[in-house]
Amino acid sequence: MFASLAAWLRRRQIAFSENAAIGPHLHFKIGGTVSLLVTCTSAAQLAAVMKKVIAGKLPYLVIGGGSNIAFGDGLTRIVVLQAQAAAAGSASPMRLLDSRSLEVESGARNQPFLSWCASHGAGGLEFLSGIPGTLGGAAAVNAGAFGRSMADVLLGADIIDAQGTVRAVDSGHFGFNYRDSRFKFGKDTLLSLRLKFAPASEAAISRKTRENLEYRLARHPSYRLASAGCFFKNPLLRGVKTSAGKIIEECGLKNMTAGGLAVAAEHGNFLLNRGNASFADLQRLEKEIQSAVAARTGIVLEREVIYVSPDGKKY
Ligand SMILES: Cc1cc2nc3c(=O)[nH]c(=O)nc-3n(C[C@H](O)[C@H](O)[C@H](O)COP(=O)(O)OP(=O)(O)OC[C@H]3O[C@@H](n4cnc5c(N)ncnc54)[C@H](O)[C@@H]3O)c2cc1C
């Protein structure tokens, strides 16, 4: 099923592996194998591979940094395209459009992007500091922190849709919601994003980027530990967004475990993979936390992290 794509990739010297372990590419380190894992190092390459995949009617899924997603334990029969930014020495994945807007490729990583923003005077995007992953992943899940999210800064994007057509869309097309957009569970792929910014000095942007990172490092479990960040969405209780981590802690569930997984001692909404957790462990811990919280408080916690089914569907 994937042999002709593999031959095409080989001819073009595009990096890929067959029957690839996906876990090592994910922050949670949870997942078995996927039929084909392709690393795309630019938006142009991502679009070219995607066209070939769609023309061949192959099942596919795009990931960025893999920091908000977990795969099933067995073989997932799909092509996974991993969006990365241009390698050093190639064309820059970001550029200024005018004095208040910029364009960035979806595979660019947040932290190097913020360094570029500082040196180009593009302020107001520092909320991304410390959020792992890529700009494409951040836009797809409407990532945010410090009271701001991608929905506040996104102007539009170039996408390749599920029919293989490249087109420009505006921010309305995203259907943004709290940690959600149509791309989170959809089939369309983000190639590049147009973002607005507020002009600021390099020193001010660098300072804010550093402060935000330090704030998070002081309050979250070590970023060296395998997790996907906040596992559950913060629920809306009587109209007020309430910390899921606090609810979990108040229910006495800190340090709860299932197989190789544990609720972090430092933060009730971080589930940590202690090295050998399976997807089955993750599903079990999720259900146990949800049941315990519902029994004690009546609150239904909703998962923020994305799962991938054995046939490659996100849910
Ligand atoms: C330690 C830690 C801290 C975190 N803190 C935060 C936080 O403060 N705030 C927050 O919102 N999140 C946080 N997260 C979660 C995660 O980092 C963010 O959601 C991040 O923006 C996901 O980006 P990614 O590139 O890793 O996406 P991935 O996990 O690779 O993918 C996420 C989703 O985006 C889709 N996607 C990725 N790239 C594309 C593309 N090019 N086109 C179309 N769809 C695409 C995927 O298919 C998937 O549906 C944290 C995670 C960790 C591990």
The ligand as a Gaussian input file, in Angstrom:
#p B3LYP/6-31G(d) Opt

LIG

0 1
 C        5.596000      20.361000      28.996000
 C        4.443000      20.811000      28.143000
 C        3.839000      22.040000      28.393000
 C        2.748000      22.462000      27.608000
 N        2.167000      23.678000      27.869000
 C        1.138000      24.105000      27.090000
 C        0.524000      25.395000      27.321000
 O        0.913000      26.140000      28.189000
 N       -0.508000      25.761000      26.516000
 C       -0.980000      24.957000      25.514000
 O       -1.926000      25.351000      24.812000
 N       -0.421000      23.754000      25.279000
 C        0.626000      23.307000      26.031000
 N        1.196000      22.072000      25.785000
 C        0.653000      21.208000      24.739000
 C        1.369000      21.356000      23.369000
 O        2.715000      21.703000      23.566000
 C        0.722000      22.408000      22.501000
 O       -0.603000      22.051000      22.244000
 C        1.464000      22.614000      21.168000
 O        1.042000      23.816000      20.604000
 C        1.267000      21.480000      20.173000
 O        2.145000      21.717000      19.079000
 P        2.859000      20.502000      18.337000
 O        3.602000      21.066000      17.177000
 O        3.648000      19.689000      19.285000
 O        1.579000      19.705000      17.830000
 P        1.381000      18.111000      17.723000
 O        1.264000      17.542000      19.101000
 O        2.386000      17.540000      16.812000
 O       -0.058000      18.067000      17.025000
 C       -1.178000      18.603000      17.688000
 C       -2.336000      18.702000      16.694000
 O       -1.994000      19.641000      15.686000
 C       -2.098000      19.022000      14.407000
 N       -1.046000      19.601000      13.566000
 C        0.261000      19.740000      13.860000
 N        0.893000      20.342000      12.822000
 C       -0.042000      20.572000      11.872000
 C       -0.020000      21.147000      10.563000
 N        1.103000      21.619000      10.004000
 N       -1.179000      21.204000       9.884000
 C       -2.354000      20.739000      10.409000
 N       -2.424000      20.181000      11.633000
 C       -1.281000      20.106000      12.353000
 C       -1.906000      17.533000      14.656000
 O       -2.464000      16.736000      13.637000
 C       -2.650000      17.392000      15.962000
 O       -4.029000      17.360000      15.716000
 C        2.277000      21.628000      26.563000
 C        2.902000      20.397000      26.308000
 C        3.969000      19.984000      27.091000
 C        4.650000      18.673000      26.783000

